[in-house]
Amino acid sequence: ASDAFAMPSRAVGRRQEGAPCALLEAQLAGLTVLASRSGGLVERVRHDVDGVLVAPDDISAWRDSLRRLLRGELAGMGEAGAEANAHLTWQSLAPTIEAALG
């Protein structure tokens, strides 16, 4: 079992992380999320509400965020993420995905 989910990601050229399914699954599982402040991750994670957004190349900030997590300072954020995304189920998303794939 996991207590948290970390998604360090950075833009390469003009390509950025979208809104990955792994992040959504982690939130729905009630895990506290640590994610890079880049691309679509910013749209999915509410900083200091249901996770922590960290500058992609700021190693000190990643270290400090991981320490906060280990000290229990981020407790409860996972539940907030699960509640905020409870409406996003495969059943609700399937028609949109199917339409996009044509």
C-alpha positions in Angstrom: 0.0 0.0 0.0 1.1 3.6 -0.6 0.5 6.8 1.3 1.6 9.2 -1.4 2.3 9.6 -5.1 5.1 11.6 -6.5 5.1 12.8 -10.1 8.3 14.7 -10.9 7.9 15.9 -14.5 9.5 18.6 -16.6 8.9 20.1 -20.0 11.2 19.0 -22.7 11.3 21.7 -25.4 7.7 22.6 -26.0 6.3 19.3 -24.8 4.7 19.2 -21.3 3.0 16.6 -19.2 -0.7 16.5 -19.8 -3.2 15.2 -17.2 -1.9 11.6 -16.8 -4.2 8.8 -15.7 -1.7 7.7 -13.1 -2.2 11.0 -11.3 -6.0 10.8 -11.4 -5.8 7.2 -10.2 -3.6 8.2 -7.3 -6.0 11.0 -6.3 -9.0 8.7 -6.5 -7.1 6.2 -4.3 -6.8 8.9 -1.7 -3.1 9.4 -2.0 -1.4 12.7 -1.2 0.2 13.9 -4.5 3.5 15.6 -4.9 3.7 16.8 -8.5 5.7 19.2 -10.7 4.3 22.6 -11.2 4.1 22.2 -15.0 1.7 21.3 -17.8 -1.6 19.7 -17.0 -0.5 18.7 -13.5 -1.2 22.3 -12.3 -4.8 21.9 -13.4 -5.3 18.6 -11.5 -3.5 19.4 -8.2 -4.7 22.2 -5.9 -1.5 23.3 -4.1 -1.7 22.6 -0.3 -5.3 21.4 -0.7 -5.1 17.9 -2.2 -1.3 17.8 -2.9 1.8 19.9 -3.3 3.1 21.4 -6.5 6.8 21.8 -6.7 9.0 23.6 -9.3 10.3 20.9 -11.7 14.0 21.6 -11.3 14.0 22.8 -7.6 15.7 19.8 -5.9 15.6 21.6 -2.5 11.8 22.1 -2.8 11.3 18.4 -3.7 13.4 17.4 -0.7 11.5 19.7 1.6 8.1 18.5 0.3 9.1 14.9 0.8 10.2 15.7 4.4 6.8 17.4 5.0 5.2 14.2 3.8 7.3 12.0 6.0 6.6 14.2 9.0 2.9 13.8 8.5 2.4 17.5 7.7 0.5 16.7 4.5 -2.0 14.3 6.1 -5.6 14.6 4.9 -4.6 15.9 1.4 -5.3 12.6 -0.2 -8.8 12.5 1.0 -9.4 16.0 -0.4 -8.2 14.8 -3.8 -10.4 11.8 -3.7 -13.4 13.9 -2.9 -12.7 16.5 -5.6 -12.3 13.8 -8.3 -15.0 11.4 -7.2 -17.1 12.3 -10.2 -14.3 11.3 -12.6 -15.0 7.6 -13.1 -14.3 5.4 -16.2 -18.1 5.3 -16.7 -18.3 9.0 -16.8 -15.2 9.5 -18.9 -15.7 6.6 -21.4 -18.1 8.5 -23.7 -15.7 11.5 -24.0 -12.8 9.2 -24.7 -14.8 7.2 -27.2 -15.9 10.4 -29.0 -12.4 11.7 -29.1 -11.1 8.5 -30.6 -13.9 8.5 -33.1 
